[in-house]
């Protein structure tokens, strides 16, 4: 199986380990010799199995036998280099790029066509070429061709009457370097020295399709700018996050002529079995069966998208934001769920109700005095700060679903605060302040309103980012796992500064541990501080 436009022109066939070569060899009766040992073994009998394409270990390959993929590649490249036949090289899948578009909108191509001089670039001092703003596309072609004021101009080289290029650039050209311009607004040139301060971009977020087009174009464009001396950076982005797709149910009917008519999820009714699997679908309009296409990417053509405006009108924008952050890690696919949206709404309602019920105490409270807190209050404060510490860490990893989970833990801890004294009020005020600041990037509207109404300040986004209090995280007791002969048999709580002898006695006194020791003599006790105790019998 050969593609003339791929690679360097050498014809290579690996019928045992390439699905297309495998099919070709079987069709024409060609021999198939396995050269890689995979999880399927050393042989590759029909039919084709995906395991045949695994990297595996070389076999039937002479002195390369026994080498894994990476070592085999290095060894083969080394042998080719020694024979002056080739070397390892990165091949960029970036082909010639036709950037001209026959349309009005877009960046003008700064070329003038002269009958005597040919295609002549516009002089630097005459840049940028600016599009006229009064033209209206009417479907009859590029309106720039009908505007003499834009079209006719002198040749930059000989000064004779000439014609300006009317094609405009592909919008990918603009998106390949706009981030440079963001850092250098108002610059008279393409960029200025400020670009060296702002670049590279700290975080790039985009769909997987961007990794093929926009990301590759941007990297290429940045290297061109570097080679022209316009920037010092070689790579435009420091970090990449490829977000997952949003999925929803697909419903359709096939027409008599083979066409497919899709139905929005709101226009059908689903029947499910005890395991929640879809067993049947009917259209609401006529009660007739509709085919179920499973879960797939939301798209206009499949009519399985969700109108954000409808969601906002029913629940508010914060609910939509919270659900999408909580439903899945950002790099994974998100399956849309109406019940999940309702759950996000219930959490925000709980937050609002809690703030409303405690508003007077929170407004009147001061800062918490750790020394004045009783044991249960100290435990609640520790739980709040432990959840905050993990959530702040997860924010840095872009694990927003666990950030929301941490916020829920913080609210649960707040509801465990008992009493109405000054100490309890101060603890509620501190805890809710931390919670609102943590949630502010995810649900900015409700947190902004509560922040102001509870007297914390004018704008939650102007407040300092929350940080856990190390003193609140300190524990007077520590929980240790107790093992008997290496197997988990119980847990004990001991003071943080407990001596080894006290820890050993507490471990031996644990009832379940005593049952598994069964009166046998304990030959050795291993204590791993802060973690576990292991009794060896």
C-alpha positions as CSV (number, residue, x, y, z in Angstrom):
1,X,0.0,0.0,0.0
2,X,1.8,3.1,-1.2
3,X,1.0,6.8,-1.0
4,X,3.3,8.8,-3.4
5,X,2.9,12.0,-1.4
6,X,3.9,10.5,1.9
7,X,7.5,10.1,3.2
8,X,10.7,10.2,1.1
9,X,9.7,8.0,-1.9
10,X,10.9,4.7,-0.6
11,X,8.4,1.8,-1.0
12,X,8.0,0.0,2.3
13,X,5.5,-2.8,3.2
14,X,4.9,-4.5,6.5
15,X,1.9,-6.7,5.8
16,X,2.1,-8.4,9.2
17,X,1.8,-5.1,11.2
18,X,-0.1,-2.6,9.0
19,X,-3.8,-3.2,8.4
20,X,-3.9,-1.9,4.8
21,X,-0.7,-3.8,3.9
22,X,-2.2,-6.9,5.6
23,X,-5.4,-6.7,3.4
24,X,-3.3,-6.1,0.2
25,X,-1.1,-9.1,0.9
26,X,-4.1,-11.4,1.5
27,X,-5.9,-10.2,-1.6
28,X,-2.9,-10.9,-3.9
29,X,-1.5,-13.9,-2.1
30,X,1.8,-12.3,-0.9
31,X,3.8,-13.8,1.9
32,X,3.3,-12.3,5.4
33,X,6.3,-12.4,7.7
34,X,5.9,-11.2,11.3
35,X,8.8,-9.1,12.5
36,X,7.3,-7.9,15.8
37,X,6.3,-10.0,18.8
38,X,3.0,-8.4,20.1
39,X,0.5,-9.3,22.8
40,X,-1.1,-11.6,20.1
41,X,2.1,-13.6,19.9
42,X,4.7,-14.2,17.1
43,X,2.2,-15.1,14.4
44,X,-0.4,-12.9,12.6
45,X,-3.1,-15.2,11.2
46,X,-6.2,-13.8,9.6
47,X,-8.4,-11.9,10.3
48,X,-6.6,-8.7,11.2
49,X,-6.4,-7.9,14.9
50,X,-5.5,-4.5,16.3
51,X,-2.8,-6.1,18.5
52,X,-0.7,-6.9,15.3
53,X,0.0,-3.1,15.1
54,X,1.5,-2.9,18.6
55,X,5.1,-1.8,19.0
56,X,6.2,-4.9,20.8
57,X,9.7,-6.5,20.4
58,X,11.6,-7.3,17.2
59,X,11.7,-10.9,16.0
60,X,12.9,-12.4,12.7
61,X,14.9,-9.2,12.3
62,X,18.5,-10.3,12.5
63,X,20.7,-8.5,15.1
64,X,17.7,-6.3,16.0
65,X,15.9,-9.3,17.6
66,X,14.9,-8.6,21.2
67,X,14.9,-4.8,20.9
68,X,11.8,-2.9,21.8
69,X,10.4,-0.1,19.6
70,X,12.5,2.8,20.7
71,X,15.8,0.9,20.9
72,X,15.1,-0.7,17.5
73,X,14.5,2.7,15.9
74,X,17.8,4.0,17.4
75,X,19.7,1.0,16.3
76,X,18.4,1.1,12.7
77,X,19.0,4.9,12.5
78,X,22.6,4.3,13.8
79,X,23.3,1.6,11.2
80,X,22.0,3.8,8.4
81,X,24.1,6.7,9.6
82,X,27.2,4.6,9.7
83,X,26.6,3.6,6.1
84,X,25.8,7.2,5.1
85,X,22.4,6.1,4.0
86,X,20.2,8.3,6.3
87,X,19.6,9.7,9.7
88,X,16.7,10.3,12.2
89,X,14.6,13.3,11.3
90,X,11.4,14.9,12.4
91,X,8.9,15.2,9.5
92,X,6.5,18.1,9.9
93,X,3.1,17.4,8.3
94,X,2.8,21.0,7.2
95,X,2.2,21.2,3.4
96,X,2.2,24.3,1.2
97,X,-0.5,26.7,2.5
98,X,-2.7,28.6,0.0
99,X,-3.7,31.6,2.1
100,X,-5.7,33.7,-0.5
101,X,-9.5,33.8,-0.3
102,X,-11.9,35.4,-2.8
103,X,-13.9,37.4,-0.3
104,X,-14.2,40.9,1.1
105,X,-13.5,40.3,4.8
106,X,-10.1,39.3,5.9
107,X,-6.6,40.8,6.0
108,X,-5.7,42.4,2.6
109,X,-2.8,40.8,0.7
110,X,-0.3,43.7,0.3
111,X,0.5,43.1,-3.4
112,X,0.0,45.4,-6.4
113,X,-0.2,44.0,-9.9
114,X,1.6,46.2,-12.5
115,X,1.6,45.6,-16.3
116,X,5.3,46.4,-16.5
117,X,6.7,45.2,-13.2
118,X,4.4,42.2,-12.4
119,X,3.4,41.5,-8.8
120,X,5.0,44.1,-6.6
121,X,4.8,44.1,-2.7
122,X,3.5,47.3,-1.1
123,X,6.3,49.3,0.6
124,X,6.6,49.0,4.3
125,X,5.9,52.7,4.9
126,X,2.6,52.3,3.1
127,X,1.4,49.4,5.3
128,X,-1.1,48.4,6.5
129,X,-3.4,48.2,3.5
130,X,-6.9,49.1,4.9
131,X,-10.1,47.7,3.6
132,X,-12.9,50.1,2.8
133,X,-15.8,49.8,5.3
134,X,-18.7,50.9,3.1
135,X,-18.9,47.9,0.9
136,X,-21.7,45.4,1.2
137,X,-21.3,41.8,-0.1
138,X,-24.3,41.0,-2.3
139,X,-23.4,37.5,-3.5
140,X,-22.3,38.7,-7.0
141,X,-18.5,38.3,-6.2
142,X,-15.9,40.1,-4.3
143,X,-17.1,43.8,-3.9
144,X,-13.5,45.0,-3.8
145,X,-13.3,44.3,-7.5
146,X,-16.1,46.9,-8.0
147,X,-14.5,49.7,-5.9
148,X,-12.2,51.8,-8.1
149,X,-10.9,53.8,-5.1
150,X,-9.5,50.7,-3.5
151,X,-8.7,48.8,-6.7
152,X,-6.7,51.4,-8.7
153,X,-3.3,52.6,-7.3
154,X,0.2,53.5,-8.6
155,X,2.8,50.8,-8.8
156,X,5.2,51.0,-5.8
157,X,8.1,50.3,-8.1
158,X,7.6,52.3,-11.3
159,X,4.7,54.6,-10.3
160,X,2.6,53.7,-13.3
161,X,-1.2,52.9,-12.9
162,X,-1.6,49.5,-11.4
163,X,-4.2,47.3,-9.8
164,X,-4.4,46.3,-6.1
165,X,-4.8,42.6,-5.1
166,X,-8.4,42.0,-4.0
167,X,-8.0,38.5,-2.5
168,X,-7.8,38.6,1.3
169,X,-5.9,36.2,3.6
170,X,-7.2,33.1,5.2
171,X,-8.4,33.8,8.7
172,X,-5.9,31.2,9.9
173,X,-3.2,33.8,9.1
174,X,-4.7,36.2,11.7
175,X,-5.2,33.5,14.3
176,X,-1.6,32.4,13.9
177,X,-0.1,35.5,15.5
178,X,-2.9,37.6,17.1
179,X,-1.5,36.7,20.6
180,X,1.7,38.7,19.7
181,X,-0.4,41.7,18.9
182,X,-2.4,41.4,22.2
183,X,0.9,42.0,24.0
184,X,1.8,45.0,21.8
185,X,-1.3,47.1,21.3
186,X,-0.7,50.3,19.3
187,X,2.6,49.3,17.9
188,X,3.6,51.0,14.7
189,X,5.2,47.8,13.4
190,X,3.9,44.2,13.5
191,X,5.2,43.8,17.1
192,X,7.6,45.7,19.3
193,X,9.8,44.9,22.3
194,X,6.8,44.3,24.6
195,X,6.4,41.0,22.9
196,X,9.5,39.7,24.5
197,X,8.0,40.3,27.9
198,X,4.5,38.8,27.3
199,X,5.5,35.8,25.2
200,X,5.2,32.9,25.2
201,X,1.5,32.5,26.1
202,X,1.2,30.8,29.5
203,X,-1.8,28.6,28.7
204,X,-3.4,27.5,25.4
205,X,-6.8,26.0,25.5
206,X,-8.5,24.5,22.5
207,X,-10.3,21.6,20.9
208,X,-8.4,18.6,19.5
209,X,-9.0,19.9,16.0
210,X,-6.8,22.8,16.8
211,X,-3.8,20.6,17.5
212,X,-3.8,19.8,13.7
213,X,-4.4,23.2,12.2
214,X,-4.3,26.3,14.4
215,X,-1.6,25.0,16.8
216,X,0.7,23.9,14.0
217,X,0.2,27.1,12.0
218,X,0.9,29.2,15.1
219,X,4.1,27.4,15.8
220,X,5.2,27.7,12.2
221,X,4.3,31.4,12.1
222,X,6.2,32.0,15.4
223,X,9.3,30.4,14.0
224,X,9.1,32.6,10.9
225,X,8.8,35.7,13.1
226,X,11.8,34.5,15.1
227,X,13.9,34.0,11.9
228,X,12.9,37.5,10.8
229,X,14.1,39.0,14.1
230,X,10.6,40.0,15.2
231,X,10.6,37.9,18.3
232,X,13.0,36.0,20.5
233,X,10.7,33.1,21.3
234,X,10.7,29.9,19.3
235,X,7.4,28.4,20.7
236,X,4.3,30.4,21.1
237,X,2.6,28.5,23.9
238,X,4.0,27.2,27.2
239,X,1.2,24.9,28.2
240,X,-1.6,23.1,26.2
241,X,-5.0,22.0,27.4
242,X,-7.1,20.1,24.9
243,X,-10.7,20.2,26.2
244,X,-13.1,17.3,25.6
245,X,-16.3,17.4,23.6
246,X,-19.8,17.8,25.0
247,X,-21.9,14.7,24.2
248,X,-25.7,14.2,24.1
249,X,-28.2,11.6,23.0
250,X,-28.9,11.2,19.2
251,X,-32.4,10.5,17.9
252,X,-33.5,10.1,14.3
253,X,-35.8,8.5,11.7
254,X,-34.8,7.2,8.3
255,X,-37.0,8.4,5.4
256,X,-38.3,6.3,2.5
257,X,-35.7,7.7,0.2
258,X,-32.8,7.1,2.6
259,X,-32.7,10.5,4.2
260,X,-32.3,11.0,7.9
261,X,-34.4,13.3,10.0
262,X,-32.9,14.1,13.4
263,X,-35.0,14.9,16.5
264,X,-34.0,17.2,19.4
265,X,-33.9,15.4,22.8
266,X,-36.7,17.6,24.0
267,X,-39.0,16.3,21.2
268,X,-38.8,12.6,22.2
269,X,-39.6,10.4,25.2
270,X,-37.3,7.6,26.3
271,X,-38.1,4.3,28.0
272,X,-35.4,2.7,30.2
273,X,-34.9,-0.7,31.9
274,X,-33.8,-1.2,35.5
275,X,-30.2,-0.7,34.6
276,X,-31.0,2.7,33.0
277,X,-30.4,1.5,29.4
278,X,-32.6,3.0,26.7
279,X,-35.1,0.4,25.5
280,X,-37.3,2.5,23.3
281,X,-37.9,6.0,22.0
282,X,-41.1,7.7,20.6
283,X,-41.7,11.2,19.3
284,X,-43.8,13.5,21.4
285,X,-45.6,14.9,18.4
286,X,-47.0,11.6,17.0
287,X,-46.1,8.9,19.5
288,X,-44.4,6.9,16.8
289,X,-41.0,5.1,17.3
290,X,-37.8,7.0,16.8
291,X,-34.4,5.3,16.4
292,X,-31.8,5.8,19.2
293,X,-28.3,6.6,17.9
294,X,-26.5,6.5,21.3
295,X,-24.4,9.2,22.7
296,X,-22.5,11.5,20.3
297,X,-20.9,14.9,19.9
298,X,-23.4,17.8,20.0
299,X,-24.0,19.3,16.6
300,X,-26.5,21.5,14.8
301,X,-27.0,18.8,12.1
302,X,-28.0,16.2,14.6
303,X,-30.2,18.7,16.5
304,X,-28.8,17.3,19.9
305,X,-27.4,20.6,21.1
306,X,-28.6,22.4,24.2
307,X,-29.6,26.1,23.9
308,X,-27.7,28.0,26.6
309,X,-30.4,30.7,26.6
310,X,-33.1,28.2,27.6
311,X,-30.8,26.8,30.4
312,X,-30.0,30.3,31.6
313,X,-33.6,31.3,31.7
314,X,-34.5,28.3,33.7
315,X,-31.5,28.0,36.1
316,X,-29.2,31.0,35.5
317,X,-25.8,31.2,33.9
318,X,-24.0,30.1,37.1
319,X,-25.8,26.8,37.2
320,X,-24.7,26.1,33.6
321,X,-21.1,27.0,34.4
322,X,-21.0,24.9,37.6
323,X,-22.5,21.8,35.9
324,X,-20.0,21.9,33.0
325,X,-17.1,22.3,35.5
326,X,-18.3,19.6,37.8
327,X,-19.5,17.0,35.3
328,X,-16.0,15.9,34.0
329,X,-12.3,16.9,33.9
330,X,-11.9,19.5,31.2
331,X,-9.8,17.2,29.0
332,X,-12.4,14.5,28.9
333,X,-15.7,14.2,27.1
334,X,-18.7,15.6,29.0
335,X,-22.0,13.7,28.7
336,X,-24.9,16.2,29.0
337,X,-27.3,15.4,31.8
338,X,-30.5,17.3,32.7
339,X,-30.4,15.7,36.2
340,X,-26.8,16.9,36.6
341,X,-27.8,20.4,35.8
342,X,-30.6,20.2,38.4
343,X,-28.0,18.9,40.9
344,X,-25.8,21.9,40.2
345,X,-28.7,24.2,40.8
346,X,-29.6,22.5,44.1
347,X,-26.0,23.1,45.4
348,X,-26.1,26.8,44.5
349,X,-29.5,27.1,46.2
350,X,-28.1,25.4,49.3
351,X,-25.3,28.0,49.3
352,X,-27.7,30.9,48.9
353,X,-30.0,29.6,51.7
354,X,-27.1,29.0,54.1
355,X,-25.9,32.6,53.5
356,X,-29.4,34.0,54.0
357,X,-29.9,32.1,57.2
358,X,-26.5,33.1,58.7
359,X,-26.3,36.6,57.2
360,X,-26.8,38.6,60.5
361,X,-24.2,36.5,62.4
362,X,-21.7,36.7,59.5
363,X,-22.0,40.5,59.2
364,X,-21.5,41.0,62.9
365,X,-18.7,38.5,63.3
366,X,-15.0,39.2,63.5
367,X,-11.9,37.1,62.8
368,X,-11.8,33.6,64.4
369,X,-9.7,33.0,67.5
370,X,-8.3,29.5,67.1
371,X,-7.6,29.4,70.9
372,X,-11.3,30.0,71.7
373,X,-12.6,27.2,69.5
374,X,-13.7,24.0,71.1
375,X,-12.8,20.5,69.8
376,X,-15.7,20.1,67.3
377,X,-15.2,23.7,66.0
378,X,-11.5,23.1,65.5
379,X,-12.3,19.9,63.6
380,X,-14.7,21.8,61.3
381,X,-12.2,24.5,60.6
382,X,-9.5,21.9,59.8
383,X,-11.9,20.2,57.4
384,X,-12.6,23.5,55.6
385,X,-9.0,24.4,55.2
386,X,-8.0,20.8,54.1
387,X,-10.7,20.9,51.4
388,X,-9.5,24.4,50.4
389,X,-5.9,23.2,50.2
390,X,-6.8,20.4,47.9
391,X,-9.1,22.6,45.8
392,X,-6.4,25.3,45.3
393,X,-4.0,22.6,44.2
394,X,-6.5,21.2,41.8
395,X,-7.2,24.7,40.3
396,X,-3.5,24.8,39.3
397,X,-3.9,21.4,37.6
398,X,-7.1,22.5,35.8
399,X,-9.1,19.8,37.6
400,X,-12.1,22.0,38.0
401,X,-14.5,19.1,38.7
402,X,-12.6,18.3,42.0
403,X,-12.5,22.0,42.8
404,X,-16.3,22.0,42.8
405,X,-16.2,18.8,44.9
406,X,-14.0,20.6,47.4
407,X,-16.4,23.5,47.5
408,X,-19.2,21.1,48.3
409,X,-17.1,19.6,51.2
410,X,-16.5,23.1,52.5
411,X,-20.3,23.9,52.5
412,X,-21.0,20.6,54.2
413,X,-18.5,21.5,56.9
414,X,-20.0,24.9,57.4
415,X,-23.4,23.4,58.1
416,X,-21.9,21.3,60.9
417,X,-21.0,24.4,62.9
418,X,-23.1,24.5,66.1
419,X,-24.2,27.3,68.3
420,X,-24.7,31.0,67.8
421,X,-21.9,32.5,69.8
422,X,-19.1,34.8,68.7
423,X,-16.7,32.0,68.0
424,X,-19.2,30.1,65.8
425,X,-20.1,33.3,63.9
426,X,-16.4,34.1,63.3
427,X,-15.9,30.6,62.0
428,X,-18.9,30.8,59.7
429,X,-17.7,34.2,58.4
430,X,-14.2,32.9,57.6
431,X,-15.4,29.7,56.0
432,X,-17.9,31.3,53.8
433,X,-15.4,34.0,52.7
434,X,-13.0,31.2,51.6
435,X,-15.7,29.4,49.8
436,X,-17.0,32.4,47.9
437,X,-13.5,33.3,46.8
438,X,-12.8,29.8,45.7
439,X,-16.0,29.6,43.6
440,X,-15.8,33.1,42.2
441,X,-14.1,32.1,38.9
442,X,-16.7,29.3,38.3
443,X,-19.9,31.0,39.5
444,X,-19.1,34.7,39.4
445,X,-22.6,36.1,39.7
446,X,-23.9,34.4,42.9
447,X,-20.5,34.8,44.6
448,X,-20.3,38.5,43.7
449,X,-23.8,39.1,45.0
450,X,-23.3,37.2,48.3
451,X,-19.9,38.8,48.8
452,X,-21.4,42.3,48.7
453,X,-24.6,41.4,50.6
454,X,-22.7,39.8,53.5
455,X,-20.4,42.8,53.9
456,X,-17.1,41.3,52.8
457,X,-16.4,44.0,50.2
458,X,-17.5,45.5,46.9
459,X,-16.1,42.9,44.5
460,X,-15.1,39.3,45.2
461,X,-12.9,39.2,42.1
462,X,-10.8,42.0,43.7
463,X,-10.3,40.0,46.9
464,X,-7.1,38.0,47.5
465,X,-7.1,34.4,46.4
466,X,-7.9,32.1,49.3
467,X,-5.0,30.3,51.1
468,X,-5.3,27.6,53.7
469,X,-4.2,28.5,57.2
470,X,-1.4,26.1,58.2
471,X,-2.3,26.5,61.9
472,X,-5.9,25.4,61.1
473,X,-4.5,22.3,59.4
474,X,-2.5,21.3,62.5
475,X,-3.8,18.2,64.2
476,X,-3.6,17.2,67.9
477,X,-4.4,13.6,66.9
478,X,-3.3,11.5,64.0
479,X,-4.9,8.3,62.6
480,X,-2.6,5.4,62.1
481,X,-3.3,2.2,60.1
482,X,-2.7,-1.0,62.1
483,X,-1.5,-4.1,60.3
484,X,-1.0,-7.7,61.5
485,X,1.6,-9.5,59.4
486,X,1.2,-6.8,56.7
487,X,-2.6,-7.0,56.4
488,X,-4.9,-4.1,57.4
489,X,-6.7,-5.0,60.6
490,X,-7.7,-1.7,62.3
491,X,-7.0,2.0,62.9
492,X,-6.0,3.9,66.0
493,X,-5.9,7.6,66.9
494,X,-3.0,8.8,69.0
495,X,-1.6,12.2,69.9
496,X,0.7,13.7,67.2
497,X,3.6,13.8,69.7
498,X,2.9,10.3,71.1
499,X,5.9,8.3,72.1
500,X,6.6,5.0,70.4
501,X,5.7,2.9,73.4
502,X,2.3,4.6,73.7
503,X,1.7,3.9,70.0
504,X,2.6,0.2,70.3
505,X,0.4,-0.2,73.3
506,X,-2.6,1.5,71.6
507,X,-2.1,-0.7,68.5
508,X,-2.0,-3.9,70.6
509,X,-5.1,-2.9,72.5
510,X,-7.2,-2.3,69.4
511,X,-10.0,-5.0,69.6
512,X,-9.9,-6.2,66.0
513,X,-6.1,-6.3,66.1
514,X,-6.3,-8.5,69.2
515,X,-8.7,-10.9,67.4
516,X,-6.2,-11.4,64.5
517,X,-3.2,-11.7,66.8
518,X,-5.2,-14.5,68.6
519,X,-2.9,-14.7,71.6
520,X,0.2,-15.4,69.5
521,X,3.4,-13.7,70.7
522,X,4.3,-10.5,68.8
523,X,7.9,-10.9,67.6
524,X,8.3,-7.4,66.2
525,X,6.4,-4.1,65.9
526,X,7.2,-1.8,63.0
527,X,6.1,1.9,63.4
528,X,6.1,4.2,60.5
529,X,5.6,7.7,62.0
530,X,2.3,9.3,61.0
531,X,1.2,6.4,58.8
532,X,1.0,2.9,60.2
533,X,1.9,0.2,62.8
534,X,2.6,-3.4,61.7
535,X,2.6,-6.2,64.2
536,X,4.6,-9.3,63.2
537,X,3.5,-12.5,64.9
